[in-house]
Every structure is written in C-alpha cells, then in structure tokens.
Amino acid sequence: MNAVAPVRLLRVDIFHELREDILTCRIPPASELREGELAERFNVSKSPVRDALSRLVQEGLVHVMPRQGYRVAPISLRDVRDMFGYRAVLEGACVRIAAETASVEGLDSLEPFRVFDASRHPDGFIGYNRGFHQALAKLSGNARLLAAVASQIDQMDRVVTLSLDAMRKRDPTRLIAQHGEIIDALQGREPRRAQTLVVRHVEEAQKRVCAALLKLAVVE
C-alpha cells in the first residue's frame, strides 16, 4: 500500500500543475498537448500523464483530438457569455439564501470587502474580487452552490488573465462600490435586492471582459 501512494501523489501533482498552467495561461488556449512531451517534462511514463489529461478533459479544460492527441480548450465568446450567465444564476441564488438565513456574524464578515486593501491580497484586485464572490457563496450555507461557484471562478481564471492587460487601467472604484451595495442589501435582509444587484454586477463584468477579449482578438 505504501508503494502505491507515491504514484497516486505523482498523478495528482501532474494534474494540478497542468491545471494551474492552463488557468494562468502559461499554456495558452488552443495549445496542443502531447503525452510524450509531458512525460519528458515530468520525467515519468505516459500513464500518469494520460490520467492527468483525462481529468482535465472531464473538467472541460482540455479536448481530445482523435488520432492527434489533446488540445487546451480554446476560448469562445459564446462560452465566456455562458459562464457569466451561469455565474449570475448561481450567485443570485447564493445571495438570496444568504440574506434570509446567514448569521449576523457571517454577514458582518463581509465588511473588509467594502474597500480594496492591497496589503491583504498578494494576488491583487483579482484575488480581492475572487475572495468576495467566494464569501457570498459560502454564506449561502449550501455546499453544492459553493462548489459550483468556486468551480466557475476557477474556470474563468484564464479568461480574466487574458483580458487583464486590456482592463488594467480601469478604475476599480465602481466595482468596489457595487460590492458595498450588495453587502448593504444582505445586511438589510433584502434577498430580492441582493439578487438583483449581484446579477447586474456579474452582467457588467461580462460586458467588460468580452469587450477586452474582442479587443485582444483571443477568442474564437
């Protein structure tokens, strides 16, 4: 049993490293992935590489190309819009539940998100924004909703990374103010208003990101 553990850990490590490379665009969208090259990179046989690629296929981050190998999933404008639409539904449900059922202490824990303090977020505004949306999902108390929101945020990391340069000069003041409005609605126990504000917030983000991606000509 002890002899098997390192192999399992190796497969998990390969999966997580490749996943991180894809999400951060160190491996760009539409790049070809070859088992032999990856096996050489990780100094392993093709078997653990194949297992890692299969998991990435299940997550939708990698596509199988018959008789050719694998390819990192390209980014399409339609898919980006679909992801944002799905997030709007998920997060809208989260805040409705949170406004009705979250504890006072839980709602008060959102206070730090009224401002962006760079010293608290080593990964910058993206980390601050990610933390806020994950906190909203967590306050719903619904583990499946939280997992779905977290998964969507992960999936969108590479989209945000690609669009970041085009949006870097944008003033985040409006986004931070919107976070404050959402917090106000939650703490005021206003589920419908909280849902409306979150959906509007996500829809505005969709427009910004799609415009940036079109400007960079990186979508299909």
C-alpha positions, 0 to 999 in steps of 0.5 A: 500500500505504501508503494502505491501512494507515491504514484497516486501523489505523482498523478495528482501533482501532474494534474494540478500543475497542468491545471494551474498552467492552463488557468494562468495561461502559461499554456495558452488556449488552443495549445496542443498537448502531447503525452510524450512531451509531458512525460519528458517534462515530468520525467515519468511514463505516459500513464500518469500523464494520460490520467492527468489529461483525462481529468482535465478533459472531464473538467472541460479544460482540455479536448481530445483530438482523435488520432492527434492527441489533446488540445487546451480548450480554446476560448469562445465568446459564446462560452465566456457569455455562458459562464457569466450567465451561469455565474449570475444564476448561481450567485443570485441564488447564493445571495438570496439564501444568504440574506434570509438565513446567514448569521449576523456574524457571517454577514458582518464578515463581509465588511473588509470587502467594502474597500480594496486593501492591497496589503491583504491580497498578494494576488491583487484586485483579482484575488480581492474580487475572487475572495468576495464572490467566494464569501457570498457563496459560502454564506449561502450555507449550501455546499453544492452552490459553493462548489459550483461557484468556486468551480466557475471562478476557477474556470474563468481564471484564464479568461480574466488573465487574458483580458487583464492587460486590456482592463488594467487601467480601469478604475476599480472604484465602481466595482468596489462600490457595487460590492458595498451595495450588495453587502448593504442589501444582505445586511438589510435582509433584502434577498430580492435586492441582493439578487438583483444587484449581484446579477447586474454586477456579474452582467457588467463584468461580462460586458467588460471582459468580452469587450477586452477579449474582442479587443485582444482578438483571443477568442474564437 
